[in-house]
Amino acid sequence: FVSKLRDRRTRDPTRWLNSFRSCYAPPRRNQPPHIRTGTKQSLHTARQTLNYSLRLHQMSSDTLKMPAQSRPSKSTSTAPKRTTIAVPSGNSTAPLSANSPSHLSSTLTPQQYFSRMTDLQQMDLQSAIDQMRTLCTFYPQRVSKMAYYRKQTKNHWARDDPAFSFLQIVMLVISSIAYGLAFRLSSFSAILSFVLKSVLINWLGFGVVMASVGRVIANQHLMIEGRSASHVKQSVEWLYAFDVHCNSFVPLFVILYGVQFFLLPVVLGTSLLSLGVANTLYAIAFGWYFYITHLGYRALPFLSNTEVFLFPIAAILVLYVINFVGYPFGLGWNASRIVAYIYFES
């Protein structure tokens, strides 16, 4: 009804009053109560609509009486303006202006990321603990999906909170000291050396290599081609690739630094049982590592064929079977005994 009045402002709206009165006439006395109540509510709504239409008609009449110079132009509209937002997804090489929000990139450098570890007030430790707990469940993909929300709010995929990495370093230090005491290292310097090897080689060095290799593979071979020209070219950030390593390292740490510690008397033996338990722990740990790595890269919408990060799991299974088959022929290798010899026999 209101739209008809807007289109035909010159018509007299009083003729609509008669139609409303005929349509919403007061009910008869012999009608049921619920029908009378509903009709009164409809009549009340119709009266409100009619009053609103009369005010619109009065406003339109005043506008027509105004001089042509003082009338508002047709380009001036009370309708809300539409805002176009460019969603950064794709692999387009179209140039963008610097004012476009999708043109921005992550300004957080690795040096700034690691320097923020010295300020505990800037870290959300509880959130990091919850994410670690989720990575050790059957739904680790929930942590990878959080990168999408970071991209929508902060325009970068990687974490800007170093609490996750800080907790991993703390756990590595504590577990390395426990391993040093369990293997009866002779001096404090020997324990400190093992702690530094665990942090700088096993976590940081291995993470830098895996992040760099994964980033090169993703940017050079897994980018989606043929995107629309309205999409923004993107690439895998190095910090995000390192984030993927940190996520994947959590279950590996739980198995090889936690579960294996309590099974040291078993896995360091020379029997077939010791070989089977030790190699099973390492196979599960590294298989889980590469599976979560696959989930991390699969969460990026501009990558395809991320299943290539699952290929190392096939190699792990082959080695696992070869160790069992070759044990009667003296070709079985106990992974726990090999690692213990490398770190502690010297």
C-alpha positions in Angstrom: 0.0 0.0 0.0 2.8 2.4 0.9 4.6 1.7 -2.3 1.5 2.5 -4.3 1.3 5.9 -2.6 5.0 6.6 -3.3 4.5 5.8 -7.0 1.2 7.8 -7.3 1.7 10.8 -5.0 -0.9 13.0 -6.7 -3.8 10.7 -5.9 -6.0 11.4 -3.0 -5.4 8.7 -0.3 -8.9 9.3 1.2 -10.3 6.8 -1.2 -8.2 4.1 0.5 -9.9 4.9 3.8 -13.2 3.6 2.4 -11.6 0.4 1.2 -10.0 -0.2 4.7 -13.3 0.4 6.4 -15.1 -2.0 4.1 -12.3 -4.7 4.5 -11.8 -4.2 8.3 -15.3 -3.5 9.5 -16.1 -4.2 13.1 -17.1 -7.8 13.7 -20.6 -8.9 14.5 -21.6 -9.6 18.1 -22.4 -13.3 17.4 -18.9 -14.1 16.2 -16.5 -16.1 18.4 -14.2 -14.1 20.8 -11.0 -15.2 19.0 -12.3 -14.0 15.6 -13.4 -10.7 17.1 -10.0 -10.2 18.8 -8.0 -11.0 15.6 -10.2 -8.6 13.5 -9.7 -5.8 16.0 -5.9 -6.3 15.8 -6.1 -6.2 12.0 -8.1 -3.0 12.1 -5.6 -1.5 14.4 -2.8 -2.4 12.1 -4.7 -1.0 9.1 -5.2 2.3 10.9 -1.5 2.6 11.7 -0.7 1.9 8.1 -3.2 4.5 6.9 -1.9 7.1 9.2 1.6 6.5 8.0 0.4 6.8 4.4 -1.3 10.1 5.1 1.9 11.5 6.5 3.8 10.3 3.4 1.1 11.9 1.2 1.4 15.2 3.1 5.2 15.2 2.8 5.0 14.5 -1.0 2.4 17.3 -1.4 4.7 19.7 0.4 7.6 18.7 -1.8 5.5 19.3 -5.0 4.6 22.8 -3.7 8.3 23.7 -3.3 10.0 25.8 -6.0 12.0 23.7 -8.5 15.3 25.3 -7.3 14.8 24.2 -3.7 13.7 20.6 -4.5 16.1 17.8 -3.6 17.7 16.4 -6.7 16.9 12.9 -7.9 20.4 11.7 -7.3 20.0 12.4 -3.6 18.4 9.2 -2.2 17.7 8.1 1.3 18.4 4.5 0.4 21.6 3.2 2.1 24.7 3.2 0.0 26.1 -0.1 -1.1 29.7 -0.8 -0.2 31.7 -3.2 -2.3 34.3 -5.2 -0.4 37.0 -7.1 -2.2 37.5 -10.6 -0.8 41.2 -11.7 -1.0 41.0 -15.1 -2.6 42.6 -16.3 -5.8 45.6 -15.8 -7.9 45.1 -12.8 -10.1 47.8 -10.5 -11.3 45.5 -7.5 -11.8 46.9 -4.3 -10.2 45.2 -2.9 -7.2 45.3 0.4 -5.6 47.1 0.9 -2.3 43.9 2.0 -0.7 42.2 -1.3 -1.2 42.0 -3.3 2.0 42.9 -6.6 0.2 46.1 -5.0 -1.0 47.5 -5.0 2.5 49.6 -7.9 3.7 50.9 -9.1 7.0 53.3 -6.6 8.5 54.4 -9.0 11.2 58.0 -10.2 10.6 59.6 -13.3 12.1 61.9 -11.1 14.1 58.9 -9.3 15.7 57.1 -12.5 16.2 59.9 -14.1 18.2 60.7 -10.8 20.1 57.2 -10.7 21.5 57.9 -13.9 23.4 59.6 -11.8 26.0 56.3 -10.1 27.0 53.9 -12.5 28.7 51.2 -9.9 28.9 50.8 -10.0 25.1 50.2 -13.8 25.1 46.9 -15.6 25.4 48.2 -18.8 27.0 44.8 -20.2 27.7 43.8 -20.1 24.0 47.1 -21.8 23.1 46.5 -24.6 25.6 43.0 -25.1 24.2 44.4 -25.4 20.7 47.0 -27.9 21.8 44.4 -30.0 23.4 42.3 -29.9 20.2 45.3 -31.0 18.1 45.6 -34.1 20.2 41.9 -35.1 19.5 40.2 -36.6 16.4 39.3 -33.1 15.2 42.7 -31.3 14.6 41.2 -29.5 11.5 39.4 -27.1 13.9 42.7 -25.4 14.7 43.6 -25.0 11.0 40.2 -23.4 10.2 41.0 -20.6 12.7 43.4 -19.2 10.2 40.5 -18.3 7.9 39.0 -16.0 10.6 42.4 -14.4 11.2 42.6 -13.6 7.5 39.1 -12.0 7.6 39.8 -9.9 10.7 43.6 -9.2 10.6 44.4 -9.8 6.9 47.0 -12.4 7.6 46.9 -16.2 8.0 49.6 -16.7 10.6 49.3 -16.3 14.3 50.5 -13.0 15.7 50.4 -14.3 19.2 53.6 -16.2 20.1 52.0 -18.0 23.1 51.7 -21.2 21.1 55.4 -21.3 20.3 56.4 -20.1 23.8 54.5 -23.0 25.4 56.2 -25.5 23.1 59.7 -24.2 24.1 58.8 -24.4 27.8 57.6 -28.0 27.4 60.7 -29.0 25.4 62.9 -27.6 28.1 61.1 -29.5 30.9 61.0 -32.7 29.0 64.7 -32.5 28.0 65.7 -32.0 31.6 63.7 -35.1 32.5 65.3 -37.1 29.7 68.8 -35.9 30.9 68.1 -37.1 34.4 66.7 -40.4 33.2 69.8 -41.1 31.1 72.0 -39.9 34.0 73.9 -37.2 32.2 77.1 -36.5 34.2 77.0 -32.7 34.3 74.8 -29.7 34.1 76.5 -28.7 30.8 75.5 -32.0 29.3 71.9 -31.5 30.3 72.0 -27.9 29.0 73.5 -29.2 25.7 70.7 -31.6 25.3 68.1 -28.9 26.0 69.6 -26.7 23.4 69.7 -29.5 20.8 66.0 -30.2 21.5 64.9 -26.6 21.1 67.3 -25.3 18.4 67.6 -28.5 16.3 64.5 -30.7 16.9 62.0 -27.9 17.1 63.4 -24.7 15.5 65.8 -26.1 12.9 63.4 -28.9 11.8 60.6 -26.3 11.7 62.5 -23.8 9.6 63.3 -26.6 7.1 59.8 -27.9 6.9 58.2 -24.4 6.7 60.6 -23.3 3.9 60.1 -26.5 1.9 56.3 -26.5 2.4 56.1 -22.8 1.4 58.1 -23.4 -1.8 56.0 -26.4 -2.8 52.8 -24.6 -2.1 53.7 -21.3 -3.9 55.3 -22.9 -6.9 53.2 -26.0 -7.5 49.9 -25.9 -5.7 48.5 -22.4 -6.5 45.1 -22.4 -8.2 45.3 -21.1 -11.7 42.6 -19.4 -13.8 41.1 -17.3 -11.1 38.8 -14.3 -11.9 40.4 -10.9 -12.4 38.6 -9.6 -9.4 40.5 -11.9 -7.1 43.7 -10.9 -5.4 46.9 -12.8 -5.9 48.0 -14.5 -2.7 50.9 -16.6 -1.5 51.7 -18.7 1.6 53.3 -16.6 4.3 56.5 -18.1 5.8 55.1 -17.4 9.3 52.0 -19.4 8.4 54.1 -22.3 7.2 56.0 -22.2 10.5 52.6 -22.1 12.3 51.7 -25.3 10.4 54.9 -26.9 11.8 54.1 -25.8 15.3 50.6 -27.3 15.0 52.0 -30.6 13.7 54.7 -30.7 16.4 52.2 -30.9 19.2 51.2 -34.6 18.8 54.8 -35.5 17.9 55.9 -34.0 21.2 53.2 -35.8 23.2 54.2 -39.2 21.7 58.0 -39.0 21.5 58.7 -36.8 24.5 55.8 -37.8 26.7 54.5 -41.4 26.1 58.0 -42.7 25.1 59.5 -41.3 28.4 57.3 -43.7 30.4 58.1 -46.6 28.1 61.9 -46.2 28.1 62.5 -49.6 29.8 60.4 -51.3 27.0 61.6 -49.4 23.9 65.3 -49.6 24.7 65.3 -53.4 24.7 66.6 -55.7 22.0 63.5 -57.9 21.5 60.9 -57.9 18.8 58.4 -56.4 21.2 60.8 -53.4 21.9 61.3 -52.9 18.2 57.6 -53.0 17.5 56.6 -50.6 20.3 59.4 -48.1 19.5 58.8 -48.1 15.7 55.1 -47.9 16.2 55.5 -44.8 18.4 57.7 -43.1 15.8 55.4 -44.1 12.9 52.3 -42.7 14.6 54.1 -39.5 15.7 55.5 -38.6 12.2 52.4 -39.8 10.4 50.3 -37.5 12.6 52.8 -34.7 11.9 52.4 -34.9 8.2 48.6 -35.3 8.4 48.2 -32.1 10.4 50.7 -30.4 7.9 48.3 -31.5 5.2 45.3 -30.0 7.1 47.2 -26.7 7.6 47.8 -26.2 3.9 44.4 -27.5 2.9 42.8 -24.7 4.9 44.1 -22.1 2.4 41.4 -21.5 -0.3 44.0 -20.6 -3.0 45.8 -24.0 -2.9 44.9 -27.2 -4.6 46.2 -30.8 -4.5 47.5 -30.4 -1.0 47.4 -34.2 -0.7 51.1 -34.2 -1.7 51.9 -33.5 2.0 50.5 -36.9 2.8 53.1 -38.7 0.6 55.7 -39.0 3.4 53.2 -41.2 5.3 53.5 -43.8 2.6 57.3 -43.8 3.0 56.9 -44.2 6.8 54.6 -47.2 6.3 57.1 -48.8 4.0 60.0 -48.4 6.5 57.7 -49.7 9.2 56.9 -52.9 7.4 60.6 -53.4 6.3 61.8 -53.3 9.9 59.3 -56.0 10.9 60.1 -58.2 7.9 63.8 -57.8 8.2 64.1 -58.4 11.9 64.6 -62.2 11.6 67.4 -61.4 9.1 69.1 -58.8 11.3 67.8 -55.9 9.3 65.4 -54.4 11.9 66.2 -51.0 13.3 64.9 -49.8 16.6 64.2 -46.1 16.2 64.3 -45.4 20.0 67.7 -47.1 20.4 69.1 -45.2 17.4 68.0 -41.8 18.8 69.3 -42.6 22.2 72.7 -43.5 20.8 72.9 -40.3 18.8 72.1 -38.0 21.8 73.4 -39.8 24.9 76.1 -42.4 24.0 78.6 -39.7 23.0 
